[in-house]
Amino acid sequence: MMPRRGSNRELRTRKDLLQAAGRLLKSGRRPSMEEVAAEALVSRATAYRHFSNVDALLVEVPVDEAVADPAALFAHDASTDAEARIDRAEAFMHDVTWRNEPQLRLMLANSIGRDTADDTLPRRQNRRLPLIEAALAPARARIGDADYGRLCTALALLFGPEAMIVARDVLRIDGRQARDAKSWAVRALVRAALDEGSSKSGGRKPAAATTQGRSGS
């Protein structure tokens, strides 16, 4: 079963608000929620449905800007080595996470404190899943749907700020140690999924696995 992304329309609206806030911040002043909503071409009420206040919105802007488009990250990567690609994706997310720790801690606090009455809205932007899917694209044909969904779910648990919180607050290890452990874990998960897919297909690799997904789009 694939992880839930949230409504595409709602995610797009949320992204529009973040980008609008980023444009206004670049003008050298702190915008109000009303100004961000107008820039994003949505109503004030819509903006407040996605973010409880302007501080919750503005703290997320630098994080949103730091996360590269998955297609761009792999645009010049012709490799079909799924283990190496997933390790590269996690290394990128690890760097973004540890460089933006203060903002991400505030983001997590805002997310946890949100009213759960409206379950139609995404609490988070889900930047990690598109990155994981782009990394796995060359190997997608070699993994069955159920196994692929489970793999994406398992990998998503290792990407992002939650893993950083565990490393810093629970395990009390530094970024280098955390990155080393996650590199080993994400590679092992991909290897296990590919081995299982190969076993189920009798050891045969579909031809599509070597001809598709070069750019990770």
Secondary structure in CASP SS format (residue, H / E / C, confidence):
PFRMAT SS
TARGET T0000
AUTHOR 0000-0000-0000
METHOD secondary structure of the structure
MODEL  1
M C 1.00
M C 1.00
P C 1.00
R C 1.00
R C 1.00
G C 1.00
S C 1.00
N H 1.00
R H 1.00
E H 1.00
L H 1.00
R H 1.00
T H 1.00
R H 1.00
K H 1.00
D H 1.00
L H 1.00
L H 1.00
Q H 1.00
A H 1.00
A H 1.00
G H 1.00
R H 1.00
L H 1.00
L H 1.00
K C 1.00
S C 1.00
G C 1.00
R C 1.00
R C 1.00
P C 1.00
S C 1.00
M H 1.00
E H 1.00
E H 1.00
V H 1.00
A H 1.00
A H 1.00
E H 1.00
A H 1.00
L C 1.00
V C 1.00
S C 1.00
R H 1.00
A H 1.00
T H 1.00
A H 1.00
Y H 1.00
R H 1.00
H H 1.00
F C 1.00
S C 1.00
N C 1.00
V H 1.00
D H 1.00
A H 1.00
L H 1.00
L H 1.00
V H 1.00
E H 1.00
V H 1.00
P H 1.00
V H 1.00
D H 1.00
E H 1.00
A H 1.00
V C 1.00
A C 1.00
D C 1.00
P H 1.00
A H 1.00
A H 1.00
L H 1.00
F C 1.00
A C 1.00
H C 1.00
D C 1.00
A C 1.00
S C 1.00
T C 1.00
D C 1.00
A H 1.00
E H 1.00
A H 1.00
R H 1.00
I H 1.00
D H 1.00
R H 1.00
A H 1.00
E H 1.00
A H 1.00
F H 1.00
M H 1.00
H H 1.00
D H 1.00
V H 1.00
T H 1.00
W H 1.00
R H 1.00
N C 1.00
E H 1.00
P H 1.00
Q H 1.00
L H 1.00
R H 1.00
L H 1.00
M H 1.00
L H 1.00
A H 1.00
N H 1.00
S H 1.00
I H 1.00
G C 1.00
R C 1.00
D C 1.00
T C 1.00
A C 1.00
D C 1.00
D C 1.00
T C 1.00
L C 1.00
P C 1.00
R C 1.00
R C 1.00
Q C 1.00
N C 1.00
R C 1.00
R H 1.00
L H 1.00
P H 1.00
L H 1.00
I H 1.00
E H 1.00
A H 1.00
A H 1.00
L H 1.00
A H 1.00
P H 1.00
A H 1.00
R H 1.00
A H 1.00
R H 1.00
I C 1.00
G C 1.00
D H 1.00
A H 1.00
D H 1.00
Y H 1.00
G H 1.00
R H 1.00
L H 1.00
C H 1.00
T H 1.00
A H 1.00
L H 1.00
A H 1.00
L C 1.00
L C 1.00
F C 1.00
G C 1.00
P H 1.00
E H 1.00
A H 1.00
M H 1.00
I H 1.00
V H 1.00
A H 1.00
R H 1.00
D H 1.00
V H 1.00
L H 1.00
R C 1.00
I C 1.00
D C 1.00
G H 1.00
R H 1.00
Q H 1.00
A H 1.00
R H 1.00
D H 1.00
A H 1.00
K H 1.00
S H 1.00
W H 1.00
A H 1.00
V H 1.00
R H 1.00
A H 1.00
L H 1.00
V H 1.00
R H 1.00
A H 1.00
A H 1.00
L H 1.00
D H 1.00
E H 1.00
G H 1.00
S H 1.00
S H 1.00
K H 1.00
S C 1.00
G C 1.00
G C 1.00
R C 1.00
K C 1.00
P C 1.00
A H 1.00
A H 1.00
A H 1.00
T H 1.00
T C 1.00
Q C 1.00
G C 1.00
R C 1.00
S C 1.00
G C 1.00
S C 1.00
END
